[in-house]
């Protein structure tokens, strides 16, 4: 089974699971809840940036592909 990493990295559920796991590790190893909350906030903020960048990249790639397809269709009709 092939994993779709782009879909996985843009999933809010995935990033919430990562943030929850990391924050629980921090608390389990003696870190304070305040530190765990700050780290969780940083992970979610980073996930937002990653999702935005990947989403924009996919949108740009789709636009380029659509433009290339339209250009090919124009060439064939001439």
PyMOL Python script that loads the backbone (N, CA, C, O; Angstrom):
from pymol import cmd

cmd.read_pdbstr("""\
ATOM      1  N   UNK A   1       0.837  -1.178   0.000  1.00  0.00           N
ATOM      2  CA  UNK A   1       0.000   0.000   0.000  1.00  0.00           C
ATOM      3  C   UNK A   1       0.885   1.245   0.000  1.00  0.00           C
ATOM      4  O   UNK A   1       1.744   1.407   0.866  1.00  0.00           O
ATOM      5  N   UNK A   2       0.667   2.110  -0.968  1.00  0.00           N
ATOM      6  CA  UNK A   2       1.466   3.325  -1.096  1.00  0.00           C
ATOM      7  C   UNK A   2       0.856   4.438  -0.235  1.00  0.00           C
ATOM      8  O   UNK A   2      -0.355   4.660  -0.263  1.00  0.00           O
ATOM      9  N   UNK A   3       1.703   5.131   0.526  1.00  0.00           N
ATOM     10  CA  UNK A   3       1.243   6.226   1.382  1.00  0.00           C
ATOM     11  C   UNK A   3       1.313   7.523   0.600  1.00  0.00           C
ATOM     12  O   UNK A   3       2.347   7.845   0.015  1.00  0.00           O
ATOM     13  N   UNK A   4       0.224   8.266   0.587  1.00  0.00           N
ATOM     14  CA  UNK A   4       0.171   9.571  -0.063  1.00  0.00           C
ATOM     15  C   UNK A   4       0.661  10.617   0.945  1.00  0.00           C
ATOM     16  O   UNK A   4      -0.125  11.135   1.739  1.00  0.00           O
ATOM     17  N   UNK A   5       1.961  10.921   0.909  1.00  0.00           N
ATOM     18  CA  UNK A   5       2.562  11.801   1.913  1.00  0.00           C
ATOM     19  C   UNK A   5       2.053  13.231   1.823  1.00  0.00           C
ATOM     20  O   UNK A   5       1.959  13.911   2.844  1.00  0.00           O
ATOM     21  N   UNK A   6       1.726  13.699   0.638  1.00  0.00           N
ATOM     22  CA  UNK A   6       1.210  15.067   0.517  1.00  0.00           C
ATOM     23  C   UNK A   6      -0.125  15.173   1.234  1.00  0.00           C
ATOM     24  O   UNK A   6      -0.369  16.129   1.970  1.00  0.00           O
ATOM     25  N   UNK A   7      -0.980  14.196   1.019  1.00  0.00           N
ATOM     26  CA  UNK A   7      -2.279  14.212   1.703  1.00  0.00           C
ATOM     27  C   UNK A   7      -2.085  14.071   3.209  1.00  0.00           C
ATOM     28  O   UNK A   7      -2.774  14.729   3.989  1.00  0.00           O
ATOM     29  N   UNK A   8      -1.163  13.228   3.616  1.00  0.00           N
ATOM     30  CA  UNK A   8      -0.903  13.006   5.038  1.00  0.00           C
ATOM     31  C   UNK A   8      -0.371  14.274   5.701  1.00  0.00           C
ATOM     32  O   UNK A   8      -0.806  14.633   6.795  1.00  0.00           O
ATOM     33  N   UNK A   9       0.569  14.953   5.041  1.00  0.00           N
ATOM     34  CA  UNK A   9       1.170  16.152   5.629  1.00  0.00           C
ATOM     35  C   UNK A   9       0.229  17.350   5.657  1.00  0.00           C
ATOM     36  O   UNK A   9       0.476  18.307   6.391  1.00  0.00           O
ATOM     37  N   UNK A  10      -0.831  17.314   4.882  1.00  0.00           N
ATOM     38  CA  UNK A  10      -1.798  18.412   4.916  1.00  0.00           C
ATOM     39  C   UNK A  10      -3.018  18.069   5.772  1.00  0.00           C
ATOM     40  O   UNK A  10      -3.964  18.853   5.848  1.00  0.00           O
ATOM     41  N   UNK A  11      -2.997  16.912   6.410  1.00  0.00           N
ATOM     42  CA  UNK A  11      -4.121  16.478   7.236  1.00  0.00           C
ATOM     43  C   UNK A  11      -4.046  17.092   8.634  1.00  0.00           C
ATOM     44  O   UNK A  11      -3.035  16.964   9.325  1.00  0.00           O
ATOM     45  N   UNK A  12      -5.122  17.755   9.038  1.00  0.00           N
ATOM     46  CA  UNK A  12      -5.173  18.329  10.390  1.00  0.00           C
ATOM     47  C   UNK A  12      -5.167  17.230  11.446  1.00  0.00           C
ATOM     48  O   UNK A  12      -4.589  17.405  12.519  1.00  0.00           O
ATOM     49  N   UNK A  13      -5.805  16.103  11.153  1.00  0.00           N
ATOM     50  CA  UNK A  13      -5.833  14.992  12.106  1.00  0.00           C
ATOM     51  C   UNK A  13      -4.424  14.460  12.357  1.00  0.00           C
ATOM     52  O   UNK A  13      -4.063  14.157  13.494  1.00  0.00           O
ATOM     53  N   UNK A  14      -3.639  14.349  11.303  1.00  0.00           N
ATOM     54  CA  UNK A  14      -2.259  13.878  11.441  1.00  0.00           C
ATOM     55  C   UNK A  14      -1.465  14.804  12.354  1.00  0.00           C
ATOM     56  O   UNK A  14      -0.786  14.339  13.270  1.00  0.00           O
ATOM     57  N   UNK A  15      -1.544  16.119  12.111  1.00  0.00           N
ATOM     58  CA  UNK A  15      -0.773  17.068  12.905  1.00  0.00           C
ATOM     59  C   UNK A  15      -1.266  17.141  14.346  1.00  0.00           C
ATOM     60  O   UNK A  15      -0.464  17.351  15.256  1.00  0.00           O
ATOM     61  N   UNK A  16      -2.563  16.974  14.572  1.00  0.00           N
ATOM     62  CA  UNK A  16      -3.076  16.937  15.943  1.00  0.00           C
ATOM     63  C   UNK A  16      -2.556  15.700  16.663  1.00  0.00           C
ATOM     64  O   UNK A  16      -2.232  15.763  17.849  1.00  0.00           O
ATOM     65  N   UNK A  17      -2.475  14.580  15.957  1.00  0.00           N
ATOM     66  CA  UNK A  17      -1.932  13.361  16.554  1.00  0.00           C
ATOM     67  C   UNK A  17      -0.458  13.543  16.903  1.00  0.00           C
ATOM     68  O   UNK A  17      -0.019  13.132  17.978  1.00  0.00           O
ATOM     69  N   UNK A  18       0.307  14.156  16.000  1.00  0.00           N
ATOM     70  CA  UNK A  18       1.728  14.417  16.268  1.00  0.00           C
ATOM     71  C   UNK A  18       1.880  15.349  17.463  1.00  0.00           C
ATOM     72  O   UNK A  18       2.681  15.082  18.359  1.00  0.00           O
ATOM     73  N   UNK A  19       1.119  16.440  17.484  1.00  0.00           N
ATOM     74  CA  UNK A  19       1.204  17.411  18.577  1.00  0.00           C
ATOM     75  C   UNK A  19       0.819  16.776  19.905  1.00  0.00           C
ATOM     76  O   UNK A  19       1.468  17.019  20.923  1.00  0.00           O
ATOM     77  N   UNK A  20      -0.224  15.970  19.901  1.00  0.00           N
ATOM     78  CA  UNK A  20      -0.662  15.300  21.124  1.00  0.00           C
ATOM     79  C   UNK A  20       0.399  14.331  21.627  1.00  0.00           C
ATOM     80  O   UNK A  20       0.689  14.286  22.823  1.00  0.00           O
ATOM     81  N   UNK A  21       0.977  13.561  20.718  1.00  0.00           N
ATOM     82  CA  UNK A  21       2.014  12.604  21.097  1.00  0.00           C
ATOM     83  C   UNK A  21       3.222  13.313  21.702  1.00  0.00           C
ATOM     84  O   UNK A  21       3.734  12.896  22.740  1.00  0.00           O
ATOM     85  N   UNK A  22       3.673  14.375  21.057  1.00  0.00           N
ATOM     86  CA  UNK A  22       4.847  15.106  21.550  1.00  0.00           C
ATOM     87  C   UNK A  22       4.553  15.754  22.897  1.00  0.00           C
ATOM     88  O   UNK A  22       5.390  15.711  23.798  1.00  0.00           O
ATOM     89  N   UNK A  23       3.375  16.353  23.043  1.00  0.00           N
ATOM     90  CA  UNK A  23       3.059  17.002  24.318  1.00  0.00           C
ATOM     91  C   UNK A  23       2.951  15.981  25.446  1.00  0.00           C
ATOM     92  O   UNK A  23       3.354  16.265  26.574  1.00  0.00           O
ATOM     93  N   UNK A  24       2.416  14.802  25.158  1.00  0.00           N
ATOM     94  CA  UNK A  24       2.344  13.758  26.181  1.00  0.00           C
ATOM     95  C   UNK A  24       3.738  13.262  26.557  1.00  0.00           C
ATOM     96  O   UNK A  24       3.993  12.957  27.722  1.00  0.00           O
ATOM     97  N   UNK A  25       4.635  13.180  25.586  1.00  0.00           N
ATOM     98  CA  UNK A  25       6.018  12.799  25.896  1.00  0.00           C
ATOM     99  C   UNK A  25       6.686  13.835  26.797  1.00  0.00           C
ATOM    100  O   UNK A  25       7.407  13.482  27.730  1.00  0.00           O
ATOM    101  N   UNK A  26       6.443  15.104  26.516  1.00  0.00           N
ATOM    102  CA  UNK A  26       7.032  16.171  27.334  1.00  0.00           C
ATOM    103  C   UNK A  26       6.565  16.047  28.774  1.00  0.00           C
ATOM    104  O   UNK A  26       7.374  16.115  29.699  1.00  0.00           O
ATOM    105  N   UNK A  27       5.267  15.867  28.970  1.00  0.00           N
ATOM    106  CA  UNK A  27       4.719  15.740  30.324  1.00  0.00           C
ATOM    107  C   UNK A  27       5.219  14.454  30.978  1.00  0.00           C
ATOM    108  O   UNK A  27       5.550  14.455  32.164  1.00  0.00           O
ATOM    109  N   UNK A  28       5.278  13.361  30.224  1.00  0.00           N
ATOM    110  CA  UNK A  28       5.718  12.077  30.773  1.00  0.00           C
ATOM    111  C   UNK A  28       7.167  12.121  31.243  1.00  0.00           C
ATOM    112  O   UNK A  28       7.528  11.440  32.203  1.00  0.00           O
ATOM    113  N   UNK A  29       7.998  12.917  30.576  1.00  0.00           N
ATOM    114  CA  UNK A  29       9.403  13.003  30.964  1.00  0.00           C
ATOM    115  C   UNK A  29       9.684  14.168  31.897  1.00  0.00           C
ATOM    116  O   UNK A  29      10.830  14.596  32.033  1.00  0.00           O
ATOM    117  N   UNK A  30       8.643  14.682  32.540  1.00  0.00           N
ATOM    118  CA  UNK A  30       8.835  15.680  33.584  1.00  0.00           C
ATOM    119  C   UNK A  30       8.715  17.122  33.150  1.00  0.00           C
ATOM    120  O   UNK A  30       8.945  18.021  33.959  1.00  0.00           O
ATOM    121  N   UNK A  31       8.369  17.372  31.919  1.00  0.00           N
ATOM    122  CA  UNK A  31       8.181  18.749  31.468  1.00  0.00           C
ATOM    123  C   UNK A  31       6.877  19.313  32.010  1.00  0.00           C
ATOM    124  O   UNK A  31       5.963  18.566  32.359  1.00  0.00           O
ATOM    125  N   UNK A  32       6.803  20.603  32.076  1.00  0.00           N
ATOM    126  CA  UNK A  32       5.584  21.233  32.589  1.00  0.00           C
ATOM    127  C   UNK A  32       4.504  21.263  31.511  1.00  0.00           C
ATOM    128  O   UNK A  32       4.785  21.131  30.320  1.00  0.00           O
ATOM    129  N   UNK A  33       3.268  21.439  31.959  1.00  0.00           N
ATOM    130  CA  UNK A  33       2.161  21.531  31.009  1.00  0.00           C
ATOM    131  C   UNK A  33       2.270  22.797  30.170  1.00  0.00           C
ATOM    132  O   UNK A  33       1.829  22.826  29.021  1.00  0.00           O
ATOM    133  N   UNK A  34       2.856  23.840  30.745  1.00  0.00           N
ATOM    134  CA  UNK A  34       3.035  25.088  29.987  1.00  0.00           C
ATOM    135  C   UNK A  34       3.972  24.868  28.801  1.00  0.00           C
ATOM    136  O   UNK A  34       3.708  25.341  27.696  1.00  0.00           O
ATOM    137  N   UNK A  35       5.060  24.150  29.037  1.00  0.00           N
ATOM    138  CA  UNK A  35       6.002  23.851  27.955  1.00  0.00           C
ATOM    139  C   UNK A  35       5.320  22.969  26.909  1.00  0.00           C
ATOM    140  O   UNK A  35       5.479  23.188  25.708  1.00  0.00           O
ATOM    141  N   UNK A  36       4.565  21.979  27.366  1.00  0.00           N
ATOM    142  CA  UNK A  36       3.856  21.095  26.438  1.00  0.00           C
ATOM    143  C   UNK A  36       2.871  21.889  25.586  1.00  0.00           C
ATOM    144  O   UNK A  36       2.736  21.633  24.390  1.00  0.00           O
ATOM    145  N   UNK A  37       2.186  22.846  26.193  1.00  0.00           N
ATOM    146  CA  UNK A  37       1.238  23.681  25.441  1.00  0.00           C
ATOM    147  C   UNK A  37       1.952  24.538  24.411  1.00  0.00           C
ATOM    148  O   UNK A  37       1.469  24.696  23.289  1.00  0.00           O
ATOM    149  N   UNK A  38       3.094  25.090  24.784  1.00  0.00           N
ATOM    150  CA  UNK A  38       3.854  25.920  23.843  1.00  0.00           C
ATOM    151  C   UNK A  38       4.368  25.090  22.676  1.00  0.00           C
ATOM    152  O   UNK A  38       4.300  25.526  21.526  1.00  0.00           O
ATOM    153  N   UNK A  39       4.875  23.914  22.957  1.00  0.00           N
ATOM    154  CA  UNK A  39       5.380  23.043  21.896  1.00  0.00           C
ATOM    155  C   UNK A  39       4.234  22.619  20.975  1.00  0.00           C
ATOM    156  O   UNK A  39       4.392  22.586  19.755  1.00  0.00           O
ATOM    157  N   UNK A  40       3.087  22.297  21.562  1.00  0.00           N
ATOM    158  CA  UNK A  40       1.919  21.932  20.761  1.00  0.00           C
ATOM    159  C   UNK A  40       1.522  23.074  19.835  1.00  0.00           C
ATOM    160  O   UNK A  40       1.237  22.856  18.657  1.00  0.00           O
ATOM    161  N   UNK A  41       1.504  24.287  20.370  1.00  0.00           N
ATOM    162  CA  UNK A  41       1.158  25.458  19.551  1.00  0.00           C
ATOM    163  C   UNK A  41       2.151  25.640  18.407  1.00  0.00           C
ATOM    164  O   UNK A  41       1.756  25.975  17.290  1.00  0.00           O
ATOM    165  N   UNK A  42       3.433  25.423  18.678  1.00  0.00           N
ATOM    166  CA  UNK A  42       4.446  25.543  17.625  1.00  0.00           C
ATOM    167  C   UNK A  42       4.269  24.472  16.547  1.00  0.00           C
ATOM    168  O   UNK A  42       4.420  24.755  15.359  1.00  0.00           O
ATOM    169  N   UNK A  43       3.952  23.261  16.956  1.00  0.00           N
ATOM    170  CA  UNK A  43       3.749  22.186  15.982  1.00  0.00           C
ATOM    171  C   UNK A  43       2.557  22.504  15.089  1.00  0.00           C
ATOM    172  O   UNK A  43       2.632  22.345  13.870  1.00  0.00           O
ATOM    173  N   UNK A  44       1.463  22.951  15.687  1.00  0.00           N
ATOM    174  CA  UNK A  44       0.266  23.265  14.903  1.00  0.00           C
ATOM    175  C   UNK A  44       0.530  24.451  13.978  1.00  0.00           C
ATOM    176  O   UNK A  44       0.080  24.456  12.833  1.00  0.00           O
ATOM    177  N   UNK A  45       1.256  25.454  14.468  1.00  0.00           N
ATOM    178  CA  UNK A  45       1.597  26.600  13.612  1.00  0.00           C
ATOM    179  C   UNK A  45       2.464  26.147  12.439  1.00  0.00           C
ATOM    180  O   UNK A  45       2.252  26.572  11.304  1.00  0.00           O
ATOM    181  N   UNK A  46       3.434  25.292  12.717  1.00  0.00           N
ATOM    182  CA  UNK A  46       4.280  24.757  11.649  1.00  0.00           C
ATOM    183  C   UNK A  46       3.483  23.926  10.663  1.00  0.00           C
ATOM    184  O   UNK A  46       3.727  23.983   9.457  1.00  0.00           O
ATOM    185  N   UNK A  47       2.533  23.155  11.166  1.00  0.00           N
ATOM    186  CA  UNK A  47       1.687  22.343  10.293  1.00  0.00           C
ATOM    187  C   UNK A  47       0.854  23.218   9.369  1.00  0.00           C
ATOM    188  O   UNK A  47       0.632  22.877   8.207  1.00  0.00           O
ATOM    189  N   UNK A  48       0.396  24.348   9.893  1.00  0.00           N
ATOM    190  CA  UNK A  48      -0.378  25.277   9.069  1.00  0.00           C
ATOM    191  C   UNK A  48       0.464  25.789   7.913  1.00  0.00           C
ATOM    192  O   UNK A  48      -0.011  25.878   6.781  1.00  0.00           O
ATOM    193  N   UNK A  49       1.704  26.122   8.198  1.00  0.00           N
ATOM    194  CA  UNK A  49       2.607  26.609   7.149  1.00  0.00           C
ATOM    195  C   UNK A  49       2.883  25.510   6.123  1.00  0.00           C
ATOM    196  O   UNK A  49       2.850  25.761   4.918  1.00  0.00           O
ATOM    197  N   UNK A  50       3.152  24.304   6.593  1.00  0.00           N
ATOM    198  CA  UNK A  50       3.420  23.184   5.687  1.00  0.00           C
ATOM    199  C   UNK A  50       2.209  22.920   4.791  1.00  0.00           C
ATOM    200  O   UNK A  50       2.354  22.740   3.582  1.00  0.00           O
ATOM    201  N   UNK A  51       1.018  22.896   5.387  1.00  0.00           N
ATOM    202  CA  UNK A  51      -0.197  22.649   4.607  1.00  0.00           C
ATOM    203  C   UNK A  51      -0.420  23.747   3.575  1.00  0.00           C
ATOM    204  O   UNK A  51      -0.815  23.462   2.445  1.00  0.00           O
ATOM    205  N   UNK A  52      -0.172  24.993   3.953  1.00  0.00           N
ATOM    206  CA  UNK A  52      -0.351  26.104   3.018  1.00  0.00           C
ATOM    207  C   UNK A  52       0.625  25.986   1.844  1.00  0.00           C
ATOM    208  O   UNK A  52       0.233  26.136   0.687  1.00  0.00           O
ATOM    209  N   UNK A  53       1.881  25.721   2.145  1.00  0.00           N
ATOM    210  CA  UNK A  53       2.900  25.616   1.094  1.00  0.00           C
ATOM    211  C   UNK A  53       2.580  24.460   0.143  1.00  0.00           C
ATOM    212  O   UNK A  53       2.645  24.620  -1.076  1.00  0.00           O
ATOM    213  N   UNK A  54       2.237  23.303   0.696  1.00  0.00           N
ATOM    214  CA  UNK A  54       1.910  22.159  -0.159  1.00  0.00           C
ATOM    215  C   UNK A  54       0.642  22.418  -0.969  1.00  0.00           C
ATOM    216  O   UNK A  54       0.574  22.075  -2.149  1.00  0.00           O
ATOM    217  N   UNK A  55      -0.355  23.021  -0.337  1.00  0.00           N
ATOM    218  CA  UNK A  55      -1.594  23.333  -1.047  1.00  0.00           C
ATOM    219  C   UNK A  55      -1.375  24.300  -2.192  1.00  0.00           C
ATOM    220  O   UNK A  55      -1.904  24.102  -3.286  1.00  0.00           O
ATOM    221  N   UNK A  56      -0.599  25.344  -1.948  1.00  0.00           N
ATOM    222  CA  UNK A  56      -0.297  26.313  -3.004  1.00  0.00           C
ATOM    223  C   UNK A  56       0.536  25.677  -4.112  1.00  0.00           C
ATOM    224  O   UNK A  56       0.334  25.970  -5.290  1.00  0.00           O
ATOM    225  N   UNK A  57       1.459  24.818  -3.742  1.00  0.00           N
ATOM    226  CA  UNK A  57       2.264  24.117  -4.744  1.00  0.00           C
ATOM    227  C   UNK A  57       1.415  23.225  -5.630  1.00  0.00           C
ATOM    228  O   UNK A  57       1.610  23.180  -6.844  1.00  0.00           O
ATOM    229  N   UNK A  58       0.476  22.519  -5.025  1.00  0.00           N
ATOM    230  CA  UNK A  58      -0.421  21.663  -5.807  1.00  0.00           C
ATOM    231  C   UNK A  58      -1.320  22.492  -6.715  1.00  0.00           C
ATOM    232  O   UNK A  58      -1.561  22.121  -7.863  1.00  0.00           O
ATOM    233  N   UNK A  59      -1.816  23.614  -6.202  1.00  0.00           N
ATOM    234  CA  UNK A  59      -2.664  24.494  -7.022  1.00  0.00           C
ATOM    235  C   UNK A  59      -1.869  25.067  -8.192  1.00  0.00           C
ATOM    236  O   UNK A  59      -2.372  25.128  -9.314  1.00  0.00           O
ATOM    237  N   UNK A  60      -0.636  25.485  -7.937  1.00  0.00           N
ATOM    238  CA  UNK A  60       0.212  26.013  -9.010  1.00  0.00           C
ATOM    239  C   UNK A  60       0.508  24.941 -10.054  1.00  0.00           C
ATOM    240  O   UNK A  60       0.472  25.207 -11.255  1.00  0.00           O
ATOM    241  N   UNK A  61       0.799  23.731  -9.589  1.00  0.00           N
ATOM    242  CA  UNK A  61       1.089  22.636 -10.516  1.00  0.00           C
ATOM    243  C   UNK A  61      -0.133  22.315 -11.373  1.00  0.00           C
ATOM    244  O   UNK A  61      -0.002  22.052 -12.568  1.00  0.00           O
ATOM    245  N   UNK A  62      -1.312  22.336 -10.771  1.00  0.00           N
ATOM    246  CA  UNK A  62      -2.538  22.072 -11.528  1.00  0.00           C
ATOM    247  C   UNK A  62      -2.778  23.173 -12.555  1.00  0.00           C
ATOM    248  O   UNK A  62      -3.230  22.896 -13.666  1.00  0.00           O
ATOM    249  N   UNK A  63      -2.480  24.413 -12.195  1.00  0.00           N
ATOM    250  CA  UNK A  63      -2.642  25.525 -13.130  1.00  0.00           C
ATOM    251  C   UNK A  63      -1.692  25.420 -14.304  1.00  0.00           C
ATOM    252  O   UNK A  63      -2.082  25.684 -15.442  1.00  0.00           O
ATOM    253  N   UNK A  64      -0.459  25.040 -14.047  1.00  0.00           N
ATOM    254  CA  UNK A  64       0.531  24.872 -15.116  1.00  0.00           C
ATOM    255  C   UNK A  64       0.116  23.732 -16.031  1.00  0.00           C
ATOM    256  O   UNK A  64       0.223  23.841 -17.253  1.00  0.00           O
ATOM    257  N   UNK A  65      -0.355  22.646 -15.448  1.00  0.00           N
ATOM    258  CA  UNK A  65      -0.777  21.499 -16.254  1.00  0.00           C
ATOM    259  C   UNK A  65      -1.987  21.866 -17.116  1.00  0.00           C
ATOM    260  O   UNK A  65      -2.055  21.481 -18.283  1.00  0.00           O
ATOM    261  N   UNK A  66      -2.935  22.605 -16.550  1.00  0.00           N
ATOM    262  CA  UNK A  66      -4.116  23.016 -17.317  1.00  0.00           C
ATOM    263  C   UNK A  66      -3.722  23.945 -18.460  1.00  0.00           C
ATOM    264  O   UNK A  66      -4.268  23.843 -19.559  1.00  0.00           O
ATOM    265  N   UNK A  67      -2.782  24.846 -18.211  1.00  0.00           N
ATOM    266  CA  UNK A  67      -2.308  25.761 -19.247  1.00  0.00           C
ATOM    267  C   UNK A  67      -1.605  24.992 -20.361  1.00  0.00           C
ATOM    268  O   UNK A  67      -1.812  25.269 -21.542  1.00  0.00           O
ATOM    269  N   UNK A  68      -0.774  24.025 -19.977  1.00  0.00           N
ATOM    270  CA  UNK A  68      -0.061  23.219 -20.971  1.00  0.00           C
ATOM    271  C   UNK A  68      -1.036  22.390 -21.799  1.00  0.00           C
ATOM    272  O   UNK A  68      -0.856  22.247 -23.008  1.00  0.00           O
ATOM    273  N   UNK A  69      -2.055  21.850 -21.165  1.00  0.00           N
ATOM    274  CA  UNK A  69      -3.056  21.058 -21.879  1.00  0.00           C
ATOM    275  C   UNK A  69      -3.826  21.928 -22.864  1.00  0.00           C
ATOM    276  O   UNK A  69      -4.089  21.507 -23.991  1.00  0.00           O
ATOM    277  N   UNK A  70      -4.189  23.138 -22.447  1.00  0.00           N
ATOM    278  CA  UNK A  70      -4.905  24.063 -23.332  1.00  0.00           C
ATOM    279  C   UNK A  70      -4.024  24.476 -24.509  1.00  0.00           C
ATOM    280  O   UNK A  70      -4.503  24.587 -25.637  1.00  0.00           O
ATOM    281  N   UNK A  71      -2.733  24.704 -24.245  1.00  0.00           N
ATOM    282  CA  UNK A  71      -1.807  25.084 -25.315  1.00  0.00           C
ATOM    283  C   UNK A  71      -1.648  23.941 -26.315  1.00  0.00           C
ATOM    284  O   UNK A  71      -1.596  24.173 -27.523  1.00  0.00           O
ATOM    285  N   UNK A  72      -1.572  22.712 -25.816  1.00  0.00           N
ATOM    286  CA  UNK A  72      -1.473  21.552 -26.709  1.00  0.00           C
ATOM    287  C   UNK A  72      -2.726  21.420 -27.569  1.00  0.00           C
ATOM    288  O   UNK A  72      -2.635  21.100 -28.754  1.00  0.00           O
ATOM    289  N   UNK A  73      -3.878  21.662 -26.987  1.00  0.00           N
ATOM    290  CA  UNK A  73      -5.139  21.576 -27.736  1.00  0.00           C
ATOM    291  C   UNK A  73      -5.195  22.652 -28.809  1.00  0.00           C
ATOM    292  O   UNK A  73      -5.683  22.397 -29.910  1.00  0.00           O
ATOM    293  N   UNK A  74      -4.701  23.857 -28.508  1.00  0.00           N
ATOM    294  CA  UNK A  74      -4.675  24.936 -29.496  1.00  0.00           C
ATOM    295  C   UNK A  74      -3.755  24.596 -30.664  1.00  0.00           C
ATOM    296  O   UNK A  74      -4.089  24.862 -31.818  1.00  0.00           O
ATOM    297  N   UNK A  75      -2.589  24.004 -30.363  1.00  0.00           N
ATOM    298  CA  UNK A  75      -1.640  23.634 -31.415  1.00  0.00           C
ATOM    299  C   UNK A  75      -2.232  22.577 -32.340  1.00  0.00           C
ATOM    300  O   UNK A  75      -2.052  22.640 -33.556  1.00  0.00           O
ATOM    301  N   UNK A  76      -2.930  21.618 -31.772  1.00  0.00           N
ATOM    302  CA  UNK A  76      -3.501  20.533 -32.573  1.00  0.00           C
ATOM    303  C   UNK A  76      -4.639  21.027 -33.451  1.00  0.00           C
ATOM    304  O   UNK A  76      -4.857  20.495 -34.539  1.00  0.00           O
ATOM    305  N   UNK A  77      -5.369  22.044 -32.988  1.00  0.00           N
ATOM    306  CA  UNK A  77      -6.496  22.544 -33.777  1.00  0.00           C
ATOM    307  C   UNK A  77      -6.038  23.456 -34.911  1.00  0.00           C
ATOM    308  O   UNK A  77      -6.807  23.708 -35.839  1.00  0.00           O
ATOM    309  N   UNK A  78      -4.818  23.951 -34.859  1.00  0.00           N
ATOM    310  CA  UNK A  78      -4.311  24.847 -35.921  1.00  0.00           C
ATOM    311  C   UNK A  78      -3.662  24.071 -36.981  1.00  0.00           C
ATOM    312  O   UNK A  78      -3.175  24.643 -37.956  1.00  0.00           O
TER     313      UNK A  78
END
""", "prot")
cmd.dss("prot")
cmd.show_as("cartoon", "prot")
cmd.util.cbc("prot")
cmd.orient("prot")
